[in-house]
Amino acid sequence: MTKLSTQNPKFVLRIAGPEDAALIVSFMKKLGDFQKMADKIIATPERIERLLASKQGEAVFGIYEGETVSFAYFHQKSSAFTGRSGLYIDGFFIDDSMRGKGLGNIMMQFLSKHAIDRGCEMLEWGCLDWNTPAIEFYQKLGAYCVDSMHIYRLSPENLAENASLFKAT
C-alpha cells in the first residue's frame, strides 16, 4: 500500500490496489449522486477489481486526517489527433465537507506529475456543463474545454452485435 505525503501534512495520497474495488465503487456512487446520474453507475467491485488487476484502470485516494475523503480513477490513453499519450480521469470526487481545502489541487498536481512521469503529454477528463464550480476549478488550473465533440459509447450488447457482423476475408 503506497502512501504519498503531500504539501498538506493532514492529507496523504494512497495508490489503490485491486483490493480497493469496493471503495472505488462507493466513491463512484457518491459521484453519480452528485451528478444526478446515480442510475448510470453500474460498476461492480468485481468489474473494478478486474480492471485494476489487469492495469486497465488505476485509482488514487485522498486521506485527510486518517479518513478517505477523495478519489480519482484514471487510465492511460492516446490521441491520433495530437500524437500524444495521456491519462484520462474517468472519476474524480471530493467529499462535500472537504471542498475548498485545496485537496483537489493536490490531487490534480499528483495526477499531472504521474502523467509526466509516464511520458504523457496530456491529462484529460469530462465535466458536466452545469457543474460551474468544477468548471471554474479546472479553468484555474489552466484546463480548456474541447467543446465541439460529443462522446458516444456502445453498450456491451451493441458491441457484441456489431462485432458479430464483421467477417474477415
C-alpha positions in Angstrom: 0.0 0.0 0.0 1.8 3.1 -1.3 1.2 6.3 0.6 2.5 9.6 -0.5 2.9 12.7 1.7 1.7 16.0 0.3 2.3 19.7 1.0 -0.6 19.5 3.4 0.6 17.4 6.4 -3.0 16.4 7.2 -3.5 15.0 3.7 -1.9 11.9 2.1 -2.5 10.1 -1.1 -2.7 6.3 -1.4 -2.4 4.4 -4.6 -5.3 1.9 -4.9 -4.9 -1.8 -5.5 -7.4 -4.4 -6.6 -8.5 -4.9 -3.0 -9.9 -1.4 -3.1 -12.5 -2.1 -5.7 -15.5 -1.8 -3.4 -14.2 1.6 -2.1 -13.9 2.8 -5.7 -17.4 1.8 -6.4 -18.6 3.6 -3.3 -16.9 6.8 -4.5 -18.4 6.3 -8.0 -21.8 6.1 -6.4 -21.2 9.3 -4.5 -20.1 10.9 -7.8 -23.2 9.6 -9.5 -25.4 11.0 -6.8 -23.7 14.4 -7.1 -24.0 14.4 -10.9 -27.7 13.4 -10.7 -26.8 10.3 -12.6 -26.9 7.6 -9.9 -28.6 5.2 -12.2 -25.7 5.3 -14.7 -23.2 3.9 -12.1 -23.4 0.2 -12.9 -19.8 -0.8 -12.0 -19.4 -3.6 -9.5 -16.5 -4.3 -7.2 -15.7 -7.4 -9.3 -15.5 -5.4 -12.6 -13.4 -2.7 -11.0 -11.1 -5.3 -9.3 -10.6 -6.9 -12.8 -9.7 -3.5 -14.3 -7.2 -2.7 -11.5 -5.6 -6.2 -11.5 -5.1 -6.0 -15.3 -3.7 -2.5 -15.1 -6.5 -1.2 -17.4 -7.5 1.2 -14.7 -5.9 2.9 -11.7 -7.0 4.9 -8.8 -5.7 7.1 -6.0 -7.4 8.0 -2.8 -7.0 11.2 -0.7 -6.9 10.7 3.0 -7.4 13.6 5.3 -6.6 13.1 9.0 -7.0 9.3 8.5 -10.3 9.4 6.7 -10.6 8.7 3.0 -12.3 11.8 1.5 -11.5 11.8 -2.2 -10.5 9.7 -5.1 -9.6 9.7 -8.8 -10.0 6.8 -11.2 -8.0 7.1 -14.4 -6.4 5.1 -17.2 -3.8 5.6 -20.0 -5.0 6.9 -23.3 -3.5 8.2 -26.6 -4.7 10.6 -29.3 -4.3 10.1 -33.0 -5.3 13.8 -33.4 -2.3 15.1 -31.4 0.0 12.1 -31.5 0.3 12.3 -27.7 -0.3 9.9 -24.9 -2.0 10.9 -21.6 -4.1 9.9 -18.7 -7.9 10.1 -18.8 -9.6 10.8 -15.5 -12.9 8.8 -15.5 -13.9 9.6 -12.0 -12.9 12.4 -9.6 -14.7 13.2 -6.4 -14.0 15.1 -3.1 -16.5 14.8 -0.3 -18.6 17.9 0.1 -17.3 18.7 3.6 -13.7 18.7 2.3 -14.1 21.0 -0.7 -12.3 24.3 -0.5 -9.3 23.0 1.4 -7.0 22.7 -1.6 -7.3 18.9 -1.7 -8.5 18.9 -5.4 -5.4 21.0 -6.3 -3.2 18.5 -4.6 -4.8 15.6 -6.4 -4.6 17.3 -9.8 -1.0 18.1 -9.2 -0.3 14.5 -8.4 -2.2 13.3 -11.5 -0.2 15.8 -13.6 3.1 14.6 -12.2 2.0 11.0 -12.6 1.2 11.6 -16.2 4.6 13.3 -16.9 6.5 10.6 -15.0 4.9 8.1 -17.5 5.9 10.2 -20.5 2.4 11.6 -21.1 1.8 15.0 -22.6 -1.8 15.5 -21.5 -4.4 14.9 -18.8 -8.0 14.8 -19.9 -11.4 14.4 -18.3 -15.1 15.2 -18.8 -17.2 17.6 -16.8 -21.0 18.2 -16.9 -21.8 21.6 -18.4 -23.9 22.6 -15.4 -21.2 22.0 -12.8 -20.0 25.6 -12.6 -17.8 25.2 -9.5 -15.9 22.3 -11.1 -15.5 24.2 -14.5 -14.1 27.2 -12.6 -11.7 25.0 -10.7 -10.5 23.3 -13.9 -10.0 26.7 -15.6 -8.0 28.0 -12.7 -5.6 25.0 -13.3 -5.3 26.1 -17.0 -7.5 23.5 -18.4 -9.6 24.2 -21.5 -12.8 22.6 -22.8 -12.9 20.6 -26.0 -16.5 21.6 -26.6 -17.1 20.6 -30.2 -17.2 16.9 -29.5 -19.8 14.5 -28.1 -18.7 11.2 -26.7 -20.6 8.1 -27.9 -20.5 4.6 -26.4 -21.6 1.2 -27.5 -23.2 -0.9 -24.7 -21.9 -4.5 -24.3 -24.9 -5.8 -26.2 -24.4 -3.3 -29.1 -20.7 -4.0 -29.1 -21.3 -7.8 -29.4 -23.9 -7.2 -32.2 -21.5 -5.0 -34.2 -18.6 -7.4 -33.7 -20.7 -10.4 -34.9 -21.3 -8.6 -38.2 -17.5 -8.4 -39.0 -16.3 -11.0 -41.5 -12.6 -11.3 -42.1 -11.6 -12.5 -45.6 
